[in-house]
Amino acid sequence: MLKKFVYLVLLLALVGLVFVFFFLPQQADSDLNPVVDHPPYPVSERAQALHSQLVVGDWHADTMLWSRDIGKENDYGHVDLPRLQQGNVGLQMFTTVTKSPSGLNYEQNSADAWDDITTVAVLGRWPIKTWSSLAERALHQARKLHRFAKKHPEDLMIVRSQAGLEQWQERRKTNPKLVGGLIGTEGSHALDGQLENVQTLYDAGFRMMSLQHFFDNKLGASLHGISQGGLSEFGRQVIQEIRSRNIILDVSHSSEQVVRDVLQMKNGPVVVSHTGFKGHCDTQRNIADELMQGIAEQGGLIAVGFWGDVICGENVNALADSIIYGIELVGAEHLSLGSDFDGTVETIFDTSELAALTHALLERNLSEADVSKIMGGNMLRFLSENLPAQ
């Protein structure tokens, strides 16, 4: 009898472990990356015809954080290769999250708060060294994307340079479904406080780096941290290293003082990879319009996000309204898309539905030329000017 009881306990424990390590990660992905329930968005024949001819680009998707197979179409989350192709997405920046607080509090987070990515790493069966090293977490996610590109060479190509970007454009003439994937960080927590890790990440294919995420770090203050200070001396050194390698600098999630300090350095254009405009949507997640104007004046790009906390609405019309506000503030040549897909936010649609935004912008009487810029033309131009040559 005792032996049967022990076997039953062991069996239940085994079932529990299978659930925790094989089913729980997928359930978490599904629960944390929802889409607003909505009827099909309208897409006119004119909008669909234009959209099919566009270069569509998005600056921010955290898809590599999850255990999802992006080679097949999934019915949860926001991004995979089939849905990117359905949305005619040509360029996708895949960002790597390495440290994130429970609850994603926009108001204030202590750097000592519990880090949810540790849980993701353990339950996702990431390599043990990722459990304690933030740099290894970023590298692990980058390796996942490289593996997907190797497995699906006709669907995904990693872009590292201007030459690679040109190669992607040539290949896309005969293979219009080819997605050009780029790799970026979600905060420079990924450096583990070590300057030499800029080179390590560069060698792994990283071509965009943001400075902060939800916590203050060795580089300076987060928009959602404690200090609300500016760049540290180490942060300035990191920026010099980033610039010397033609890695694109992203100031999303940085404190307003950090953004001011970066602009005062005047050492090249920056990107805000996923944001809204505070003058349009006054939440803690967005920074002041004057800073957005400063970014534009230095040739930067502002990529508008697809979730309610940055656009103050939950449908494609709210997104279009935010973009129109941005055009009036800084001009169409400085706007881009920064979805924050798969970033534990509820988005207004997934990547397959991007033609609905083309329709909404045309309905607001934007010219086809301006729609083309915003949907991806500006991103293509910025990459062609700021990626390393080779």
C-alpha positions as a Markdown table, in Angstrom:
| # | Residue | x | y | z |
|---|---|---|---|---|
| 1 | Met | 0.0 | 0.0 | 0.0 |
| 2 | Leu | 2.8 | 2.4 | 0.9 |
| 3 | Lys | 4.6 | 1.6 | -2.3 |
| 4 | Lys | 1.5 | 2.4 | -4.3 |
| 5 | Phe | 1.2 | 5.7 | -2.5 |
| 6 | Val | 4.8 | 6.6 | -3.2 |
| 7 | Tyr | 4.3 | 5.8 | -6.9 |
| 8 | Leu | 1.2 | 8.0 | -7.0 |
| 9 | Val | 3.0 | 10.9 | -5.4 |
| 10 | Leu | 5.9 | 10.5 | -7.9 |
| 11 | Leu | 3.5 | 10.3 | -10.8 |
| 12 | Leu | 1.7 | 13.5 | -9.6 |
| 13 | Ala | 5.0 | 15.2 | -9.2 |
| 14 | Leu | 6.0 | 14.2 | -12.7 |
| 15 | Val | 2.7 | 15.5 | -14.1 |
| 16 | Gly | 3.2 | 18.7 | -12.2 |
| 17 | Leu | 6.7 | 19.2 | -13.6 |
| 18 | Val | 5.5 | 18.5 | -17.2 |
| 19 | Phe | 2.8 | 21.1 | -16.7 |
| 20 | Val | 5.2 | 23.7 | -15.2 |
| 21 | Phe | 7.9 | 23.3 | -17.8 |
| 22 | Phe | 6.0 | 22.5 | -21.0 |
| 23 | Phe | 2.5 | 24.0 | -20.7 |
| 24 | Leu | 2.9 | 26.9 | -18.3 |
| 25 | Pro | 5.2 | 28.9 | -20.5 |
| 26 | Gln | 2.8 | 28.8 | -23.4 |
| 27 | Gln | -0.1 | 29.7 | -21.2 |
| 28 | Ala | 1.8 | 32.6 | -19.8 |
| 29 | Asp | 2.6 | 33.8 | -23.3 |
| 30 | Ser | -1.0 | 33.6 | -24.3 |
| 31 | Asp | -2.3 | 35.3 | -21.2 |
| 32 | Leu | 0.3 | 38.1 | -21.1 |
| 33 | Asn | 0.3 | 39.0 | -24.9 |
| 34 | Pro | -3.4 | 39.4 | -25.7 |
| 35 | Val | -5.1 | 41.4 | -28.5 |
| 36 | Val | -8.1 | 43.7 | -27.9 |
| 37 | Asp | -11.3 | 41.9 | -28.8 |
| 38 | His | -12.5 | 43.7 | -32.0 |
| 39 | Pro | -14.5 | 43.0 | -35.1 |
| 40 | Pro | -12.5 | 43.0 | -38.4 |
| 41 | Tyr | -11.0 | 46.4 | -39.1 |
| 42 | Pro | -12.0 | 47.9 | -42.5 |
| 43 | Val | -9.4 | 47.8 | -45.2 |
| 44 | Ser | -10.4 | 49.4 | -48.5 |
| 45 | Glu | -9.2 | 48.2 | -51.9 |
| 46 | Arg | -7.1 | 51.3 | -52.2 |
| 47 | Ala | -5.5 | 50.7 | -48.8 |
| 48 | Gln | -4.9 | 47.1 | -49.5 |
| 49 | Ala | -3.3 | 47.9 | -52.9 |
| 50 | Leu | -1.1 | 50.5 | -51.3 |
| 51 | His | -0.2 | 48.3 | -48.3 |
| 52 | Ser | 0.9 | 45.5 | -50.5 |
| 53 | Gln | 3.5 | 47.8 | -52.2 |
| 54 | Leu | 4.9 | 49.3 | -49.0 |
| 55 | Val | 8.0 | 48.5 | -47.1 |
| 56 | Val | 6.5 | 47.9 | -43.7 |
| 57 | Gly | 8.8 | 48.1 | -40.7 |
| 58 | Asp | 8.4 | 47.8 | -36.9 |
| 59 | Trp | 11.0 | 48.9 | -34.3 |
| 60 | His | 10.0 | 46.8 | -31.3 |
| 61 | Ala | 8.8 | 43.2 | -30.7 |
| 62 | Asp | 9.8 | 41.1 | -27.7 |
| 63 | Thr | 8.9 | 37.8 | -29.4 |
| 64 | Met | 12.2 | 36.1 | -28.6 |
| 65 | Leu | 11.4 | 36.2 | -24.9 |
| 66 | Trp | 8.8 | 33.5 | -25.4 |
| 67 | Ser | 9.0 | 29.8 | -26.2 |
| 68 | Arg | 6.8 | 30.2 | -29.3 |
| 69 | Asp | 7.8 | 28.6 | -32.6 |
| 70 | Ile | 7.7 | 31.6 | -34.9 |
| 71 | Gly | 8.1 | 29.4 | -38.0 |
| 72 | Lys | 4.4 | 28.4 | -37.8 |
| 73 | Glu | 1.3 | 30.5 | -37.4 |
| 74 | Asn | 0.1 | 30.6 | -33.8 |
| 75 | Asp | -3.3 | 31.5 | -32.4 |
| 76 | Tyr | -1.8 | 33.5 | -29.5 |
| 77 | Gly | 0.7 | 36.2 | -29.0 |
| 78 | His | 1.4 | 38.9 | -31.6 |
| 79 | Val | 4.2 | 37.8 | -34.0 |
| 80 | Asp | 5.4 | 34.8 | -36.0 |
| 81 | Leu | 6.7 | 34.6 | -39.5 |
| 82 | Pro | 3.4 | 33.7 | -41.2 |
| 83 | Arg | 1.6 | 36.6 | -39.5 |
| 84 | Leu | 4.5 | 39.0 | -40.4 |
| 85 | Gln | 4.1 | 37.9 | -44.0 |
| 86 | Gln | 0.3 | 38.4 | -43.9 |
| 87 | Gly | 0.9 | 41.9 | -42.6 |
| 88 | Asn | 3.5 | 42.5 | -45.3 |
| 89 | Val | 6.1 | 43.3 | -42.7 |
| 90 | Gly | 9.5 | 43.6 | -44.3 |
| 91 | Leu | 11.6 | 44.8 | -41.4 |
| 92 | Gln | 11.2 | 43.7 | -37.8 |
| 93 | Met | 13.4 | 44.7 | -34.9 |
| 94 | Phe | 13.4 | 41.8 | -32.4 |
| 95 | Thr | 14.2 | 43.2 | -28.9 |
| 96 | Thr | 15.6 | 41.2 | -26.0 |
| 97 | Val | 14.2 | 41.7 | -22.6 |
| 98 | Thr | 16.6 | 40.8 | -19.7 |
| 99 | Lys | 15.1 | 42.4 | -16.6 |
| 100 | Ser | 11.5 | 43.3 | -15.9 |
| 101 | Pro | 9.5 | 43.9 | -12.7 |
| 102 | Ser | 6.3 | 42.2 | -11.7 |
| 103 | Gly | 3.3 | 44.3 | -12.7 |
| 104 | Leu | 5.3 | 46.5 | -15.1 |
| 105 | Asn | 4.7 | 49.6 | -12.9 |
| 106 | Tyr | 5.1 | 52.8 | -14.9 |
| 107 | Glu | 5.3 | 55.0 | -11.8 |
| 108 | Gln | 8.3 | 53.7 | -9.9 |
| 109 | Asn | 10.3 | 50.5 | -9.6 |
| 110 | Ser | 13.2 | 49.7 | -7.3 |
| 111 | Ala | 16.2 | 47.9 | -9.0 |
| 112 | Asp | 16.0 | 45.4 | -6.1 |
| 113 | Ala | 12.4 | 44.4 | -7.0 |
| 114 | Trp | 11.7 | 40.8 | -8.1 |
| 115 | Asp | 12.7 | 40.3 | -11.7 |
| 116 | Asp | 10.1 | 38.3 | -13.8 |
| 117 | Ile | 12.6 | 37.4 | -16.5 |
| 118 | Thr | 14.4 | 35.1 | -14.0 |
| 119 | Thr | 11.1 | 33.2 | -13.8 |
| 120 | Val | 10.8 | 33.1 | -17.6 |
| 121 | Ala | 14.4 | 31.8 | -17.9 |
| 122 | Val | 13.8 | 29.0 | -15.4 |
| 123 | Leu | 10.4 | 27.9 | -16.6 |
| 124 | Gly | 11.5 | 28.3 | -20.3 |
| 125 | Arg | 14.4 | 26.0 | -19.6 |
| 126 | Trp | 17.0 | 28.5 | -20.7 |
| 127 | Pro | 20.7 | 27.7 | -20.2 |
| 128 | Ile | 21.5 | 27.9 | -16.5 |
| 129 | Lys | 24.0 | 30.7 | -17.0 |
| 130 | Thr | 21.0 | 32.9 | -18.1 |
| 131 | Trp | 19.5 | 32.6 | -14.6 |
| 132 | Ser | 22.0 | 35.0 | -13.2 |
| 133 | Ser | 23.6 | 36.8 | -16.2 |
| 134 | Leu | 21.6 | 39.5 | -18.0 |
| 135 | Ala | 24.1 | 39.5 | -20.8 |
| 136 | Glu | 23.6 | 35.8 | -21.3 |
| 137 | Arg | 19.8 | 36.3 | -21.4 |
| 138 | Ala | 20.2 | 38.8 | -24.3 |
| 139 | Leu | 22.6 | 36.5 | -26.1 |
| 140 | His | 20.3 | 33.5 | -25.6 |
| 141 | Gln | 17.4 | 35.4 | -27.3 |
| 142 | Ala | 19.6 | 36.5 | -30.1 |
| 143 | Arg | 20.7 | 32.9 | -30.7 |
| 144 | Lys | 17.1 | 31.9 | -30.9 |
| 145 | Leu | 16.5 | 34.4 | -33.7 |
| 146 | His | 19.6 | 33.2 | -35.6 |
| 147 | Arg | 18.3 | 29.6 | -35.3 |
| 148 | Phe | 15.0 | 30.6 | -36.8 |
| 149 | Ala | 16.7 | 32.3 | -39.7 |
| 150 | Lys | 18.8 | 29.3 | -40.3 |
| 151 | Lys | 15.8 | 27.0 | -40.2 |
| 152 | His | 13.6 | 29.3 | -42.4 |
| 153 | Pro | 16.1 | 30.9 | -44.8 |
| 154 | Glu | 13.4 | 31.9 | -47.3 |
| 155 | Asp | 11.3 | 33.6 | -44.7 |
| 156 | Leu | 13.8 | 35.3 | -42.4 |
| 157 | Met | 17.2 | 37.0 | -42.9 |
| 158 | Ile | 19.2 | 38.6 | -40.2 |
| 159 | Val | 20.3 | 42.2 | -41.2 |
| 160 | Arg | 23.5 | 43.4 | -39.6 |
| 161 | Ser | 24.8 | 46.1 | -42.0 |
| 162 | Gln | 24.0 | 48.5 | -44.8 |
| 163 | Ala | 25.3 | 45.8 | -47.2 |
| 164 | Gly | 23.0 | 43.3 | -45.6 |
| 165 | Leu | 20.1 | 45.6 | -45.9 |
| 166 | Glu | 20.8 | 46.0 | -49.6 |
| 167 | Gln | 21.0 | 42.3 | -50.0 |
| 168 | Trp | 17.7 | 41.9 | -48.2 |
| 169 | Gln | 16.1 | 44.4 | -50.6 |
| 170 | Glu | 17.5 | 42.6 | -53.7 |
| 171 | Arg | 16.3 | 39.2 | -52.4 |
| 172 | Arg | 12.8 | 40.7 | -51.7 |
| 173 | Lys | 12.3 | 41.6 | -55.3 |
| 174 | Thr | 11.9 | 37.9 | -56.1 |
| 175 | Asn | 10.8 | 36.8 | -52.6 |
| 176 | Pro | 8.4 | 39.5 | -51.3 |
| 177 | Lys | 7.7 | 37.5 | -48.1 |
| 178 | Leu | 11.3 | 37.6 | -46.9 |
| 179 | Val | 11.4 | 39.3 | -43.5 |
| 180 | Gly | 14.5 | 41.3 | -42.6 |
| 181 | Gly | 15.1 | 40.7 | -38.8 |
| 182 | Leu | 17.2 | 42.9 | -36.7 |
| 183 | Ile | 18.3 | 42.5 | -33.1 |
| 184 | Gly | 18.2 | 45.0 | -30.3 |
| 185 | Thr | 18.2 | 45.2 | -26.5 |
| 186 | Glu | 15.4 | 46.3 | -24.2 |
| 187 | Gly | 17.7 | 48.3 | -21.9 |
| 188 | Ser | 21.4 | 48.1 | -21.4 |
| 189 | His | 20.9 | 46.0 | -18.3 |
| 190 | Ala | 22.1 | 43.4 | -20.9 |
| 191 | Leu | 25.7 | 44.7 | -20.4 |
| 192 | Asp | 25.9 | 43.4 | -16.9 |
| 193 | Gly | 27.6 | 46.6 | -16.1 |
| 194 | Gln | 30.6 | 45.7 | -18.3 |
| 195 | Leu | 31.7 | 48.1 | -21.1 |
| 196 | Glu | 33.3 | 45.2 | -23.0 |
| 197 | Asn | 29.9 | 43.6 | -23.4 |
| 198 | Val | 29.0 | 46.3 | -26.0 |
| 199 | Gln | 31.4 | 44.4 | -28.3 |
| 200 | Thr | 30.1 | 41.0 | -27.2 |
| 201 | Leu | 26.6 | 42.1 | -28.2 |
| 202 | Tyr | 27.7 | 43.6 | -31.4 |
| 203 | Asp | 29.4 | 40.4 | -32.4 |
| 204 | Ala | 26.2 | 38.5 | -31.7 |
| 205 | Gly | 24.3 | 40.8 | -34.2 |
| 206 | Phe | 22.9 | 43.5 | -32.0 |
| 207 | Arg | 22.4 | 46.6 | -34.0 |
| 208 | Met | 20.2 | 48.7 | -31.6 |
| 209 | Met | 20.6 | 49.2 | -27.9 |
| 210 | Ser | 18.3 | 51.1 | -25.5 |
| 211 | Leu | 19.8 | 52.5 | -22.3 |
| 212 | Gln | 17.2 | 51.6 | -19.7 |
| 213 | His | 14.1 | 49.5 | -19.2 |
| 214 | Phe | 11.9 | 49.6 | -16.0 |
| 215 | Phe | 14.8 | 50.1 | -13.5 |
| 216 | Asp | 17.6 | 52.6 | -13.0 |
| 217 | Asn | 20.9 | 51.0 | -13.9 |
| 218 | Lys | 24.6 | 51.7 | -14.1 |
| 219 | Leu | 24.1 | 53.9 | -17.1 |
| 220 | Gly | 21.5 | 56.2 | -15.5 |
| 221 | Ala | 17.9 | 56.7 | -14.7 |
| 222 | Ser | 14.8 | 54.9 | -16.0 |
| 223 | Leu | 11.6 | 56.8 | -16.7 |
| 224 | His | 10.1 | 54.3 | -14.2 |
| 225 | Gly | 12.9 | 54.2 | -11.7 |
| 226 | Ile | 13.6 | 55.8 | -8.4 |
| 227 | Ser | 16.1 | 58.6 | -9.0 |
| 228 | Gln | 14.7 | 60.4 | -12.2 |
| 229 | Gly | 18.3 | 61.5 | -12.7 |
| 230 | Gly | 20.4 | 61.7 | -15.9 |
| 231 | Leu | 23.2 | 59.8 | -17.5 |
| 232 | Ser | 26.1 | 58.5 | -15.4 |
| 233 | Glu | 29.7 | 58.7 | -16.6 |
| 234 | Phe | 29.5 | 55.0 | -17.4 |
| 235 | Gly | 26.4 | 55.7 | -19.5 |
| 236 | Arg | 28.3 | 58.3 | -21.5 |
| 237 | Gln | 31.1 | 55.8 | -22.0 |
| 238 | Val | 28.6 | 53.2 | -23.2 |
| 239 | Ile | 27.1 | 55.7 | -25.7 |
| 240 | Gln | 30.5 | 56.4 | -27.1 |
| 241 | Glu | 31.1 | 52.7 | -27.5 |
| 242 | Ile | 27.7 | 52.2 | -29.1 |
| 243 | Arg | 28.3 | 55.1 | -31.5 |
| 244 | Ser | 31.8 | 53.9 | -32.5 |
| 245 | Arg | 30.2 | 50.7 | -33.8 |
| 246 | Asn | 27.3 | 52.3 | -35.5 |
| 247 | Ile | 24.8 | 50.6 | -33.2 |
| 248 | Ile | 21.5 | 52.5 | -33.1 |
| 249 | Leu | 20.8 | 54.2 | -29.8 |
| 250 | Asp | 17.2 | 53.8 | -28.4 |
| 251 | Val | 16.0 | 56.1 | -25.6 |
| 252 | Ser | 12.7 | 54.4 | -24.9 |
| 253 | His | 12.1 | 53.9 | -21.2 |
| 254 | Ser | 14.9 | 56.4 | -20.3 |
| 255 | Ser | 14.2 | 59.2 | -17.9 |
| 256 | Glu | 13.5 | 62.7 | -19.3 |
| 257 | Gln | 16.8 | 63.9 | -17.9 |
| 258 | Val | 18.7 | 61.0 | -19.6 |
| 259 | Val | 17.1 | 61.9 | -22.9 |
| 260 | Arg | 18.1 | 65.6 | -22.4 |
| 261 | Asp | 21.7 | 64.4 | -21.6 |
| 262 | Val | 21.8 | 62.3 | -24.7 |
| 263 | Leu | 20.6 | 65.1 | -26.9 |
| 264 | Gln | 23.1 | 67.5 | -25.4 |
| 265 | Met | 25.9 | 65.0 | -26.4 |
| 266 | Lys | 24.9 | 65.7 | -30.1 |
| 267 | Asn | 26.6 | 62.6 | -31.4 |
| 268 | Gly | 24.0 | 61.3 | -33.8 |
| 269 | Pro | 20.3 | 60.6 | -34.3 |
| 270 | Val | 18.4 | 58.4 | -31.8 |
| 271 | Val | 15.3 | 56.3 | -32.0 |
| 272 | Val | 12.4 | 56.0 | -29.5 |
| 273 | Ser | 11.5 | 52.4 | -30.4 |
| 274 | His | 8.0 | 52.3 | -28.8 |
| 275 | Thr | 6.2 | 55.2 | -27.3 |
| 276 | Gly | 3.4 | 57.7 | -27.5 |
| 277 | Phe | 3.2 | 61.5 | -27.3 |
| 278 | Lys | 2.6 | 63.0 | -23.8 |
| 279 | Gly | 0.8 | 66.0 | -25.3 |
| 280 | His | -1.6 | 63.6 | -26.9 |
| 281 | Cys | -1.7 | 60.9 | -24.2 |
| 282 | Asp | -0.6 | 62.2 | -20.8 |
| 283 | Thr | 0.6 | 59.0 | -19.0 |
| 284 | Gln | 3.8 | 58.2 | -17.2 |
| 285 | Arg | 4.9 | 56.0 | -20.1 |
| 286 | Asn | 5.3 | 58.9 | -22.5 |
| 287 | Ile | 7.9 | 61.7 | -22.4 |
| 288 | Ala | 7.5 | 65.5 | -23.0 |
| 289 | Asp | 6.7 | 66.8 | -26.5 |
| 290 | Glu | 9.7 | 69.1 | -26.3 |
| 291 | Leu | 12.0 | 66.1 | -26.0 |
| 292 | Met | 10.3 | 64.5 | -29.0 |
| 293 | Gln | 10.9 | 67.7 | -31.0 |
| 294 | Gly | 14.5 | 67.7 | -29.9 |
| 295 | Ile | 14.9 | 64.1 | -31.1 |
| 296 | Ala | 13.4 | 65.0 | -34.5 |
| 297 | Glu | 15.6 | 68.1 | -34.8 |
| 298 | Gln | 18.7 | 65.8 | -34.5 |
| 299 | Gly | 17.4 | 63.5 | -37.3 |
| 300 | Gly | 15.8 | 60.9 | -35.0 |
| 301 | Leu | 12.8 | 58.7 | -35.3 |
| 302 | Ile | 9.8 | 58.3 | -32.9 |
| 303 | Ala | 8.1 | 54.9 | -33.2 |
| 304 | Val | 4.5 | 54.9 | -32.0 |
| 305 | Gly | 3.3 | 52.0 | -30.0 |
| 306 | Phe | 0.1 | 49.9 | -30.4 |
| 307 | Trp | -1.3 | 49.7 | -26.9 |
| 308 | Gly | -3.6 | 51.8 | -24.8 |
| 309 | Asp | -1.1 | 53.2 | -22.3 |
| 310 | Val | 0.7 | 55.2 | -25.0 |
| 311 | Ile | -2.1 | 56.1 | -27.4 |
| 312 | Cys | -4.9 | 56.5 | -24.9 |
| 313 | Gly | -7.3 | 54.3 | -26.9 |
| 314 | Glu | -7.8 | 50.6 | -27.8 |
| 315 | Asn | -8.4 | 50.5 | -31.6 |
| 316 | Val | -6.8 | 51.4 | -34.8 |
| 317 | Asn | -8.4 | 54.8 | -34.9 |
| 318 | Ala | -6.7 | 55.7 | -31.6 |
| 319 | Leu | -3.4 | 54.7 | -33.1 |
| 320 | Ala | -4.0 | 56.8 | -36.2 |
| 321 | Asp | -5.0 | 59.8 | -34.0 |
| 322 | Ser | -1.7 | 59.5 | -32.2 |
| 323 | Ile | 0.3 | 59.3 | -35.4 |
| 324 | Ile | -1.6 | 62.4 | -36.8 |
| 325 | Tyr | -0.6 | 64.3 | -33.6 |
| 326 | Gly | 3.0 | 63.3 | -34.1 |
| 327 | Ile | 2.9 | 64.5 | -37.7 |
| 328 | Glu | 1.7 | 67.9 | -36.5 |
| 329 | Leu | 4.4 | 68.0 | -33.8 |
| 330 | Val | 7.5 | 66.8 | -35.6 |
| 331 | Gly | 6.6 | 66.0 | -39.2 |
| 332 | Ala | 5.9 | 62.7 | -41.0 |
| 333 | Glu | 9.6 | 62.1 | -41.8 |
| 334 | His | 10.3 | 61.5 | -38.1 |
| 335 | Leu | 7.5 | 59.0 | -37.4 |
| 336 | Ser | 7.7 | 55.2 | -37.5 |
| 337 | Leu | 6.0 | 52.1 | -36.0 |
| 338 | Gly | 7.0 | 50.6 | -32.6 |
| 339 | Ser | 4.3 | 48.1 | -31.7 |
| 340 | Asp | 5.8 | 46.5 | -28.5 |
| 341 | Phe | 4.3 | 43.3 | -29.8 |
| 342 | Asp | 4.8 | 40.4 | -27.4 |
| 343 | Gly | 5.9 | 42.9 | -24.7 |
| 344 | Thr | 3.2 | 41.8 | -22.1 |
| 345 | Val | 0.8 | 44.5 | -23.3 |
| 346 | Glu | -2.7 | 44.2 | -24.9 |
| 347 | Thr | -2.3 | 45.5 | -28.4 |
| 348 | Ile | -5.0 | 46.7 | -30.8 |
| 349 | Phe | -4.2 | 44.0 | -33.3 |
| 350 | Asp | -1.5 | 41.5 | -34.1 |
| 351 | Thr | 1.1 | 41.9 | -36.9 |
| 352 | Ser | -1.1 | 40.3 | -39.5 |
| 353 | Glu | -3.6 | 43.2 | -39.4 |
| 354 | Leu | -1.3 | 46.1 | -40.2 |
| 355 | Ala | -3.1 | 46.9 | -43.4 |
| 356 | Ala | -5.9 | 48.3 | -41.2 |
| 357 | Leu | -3.5 | 51.1 | -40.1 |
| 358 | Thr | -2.7 | 52.0 | -43.7 |
| 359 | His | -6.5 | 52.3 | -44.3 |
| 360 | Ala | -7.0 | 54.4 | -41.1 |
| 361 | Leu | -4.2 | 56.8 | -42.2 |
| 362 | Leu | -5.6 | 57.2 | -45.7 |
| 363 | Glu | -9.0 | 57.9 | -44.2 |
| 364 | Arg | -7.4 | 60.9 | -42.5 |
| 365 | Asn | -6.4 | 62.2 | -45.8 |
| 366 | Leu | -2.7 | 61.6 | -45.4 |
| 367 | Ser | -0.9 | 61.4 | -48.7 |
| 368 | Glu | 0.3 | 58.0 | -49.9 |
| 369 | Ala | 3.9 | 59.3 | -49.7 |
| 370 | Asp | 3.5 | 60.1 | -46.0 |
| 371 | Val | 1.8 | 56.8 | -45.3 |
| 372 | Ser | 4.7 | 55.1 | -47.0 |
| 373 | Lys | 7.2 | 56.9 | -44.8 |
| 374 | Ile | 5.4 | 56.1 | -41.5 |
| 375 | Met | 4.6 | 52.5 | -42.3 |
| 376 | Gly | 8.3 | 51.7 | -42.9 |
| 377 | Gly | 10.0 | 54.0 | -45.4 |
| 378 | Asn | 11.5 | 56.1 | -42.6 |
| 379 | Met | 12.8 | 53.0 | -40.9 |
| 380 | Leu | 14.4 | 51.8 | -44.1 |
| 381 | Arg | 16.0 | 55.1 | -44.7 |
| 382 | Phe | 17.3 | 55.4 | -41.1 |
| 383 | Leu | 18.8 | 51.9 | -41.2 |
| 384 | Ser | 20.5 | 52.6 | -44.5 |
| 385 | Glu | 22.1 | 55.7 | -43.1 |
| 386 | Asn | 23.0 | 54.4 | -39.6 |
| 387 | Leu | 23.8 | 50.7 | -39.7 |
| 388 | Pro | 27.5 | 49.7 | -40.1 |
| 389 | Ala | 28.6 | 49.7 | -43.7 |
| 390 | Gln | 29.6 | 46.0 | -43.7 |
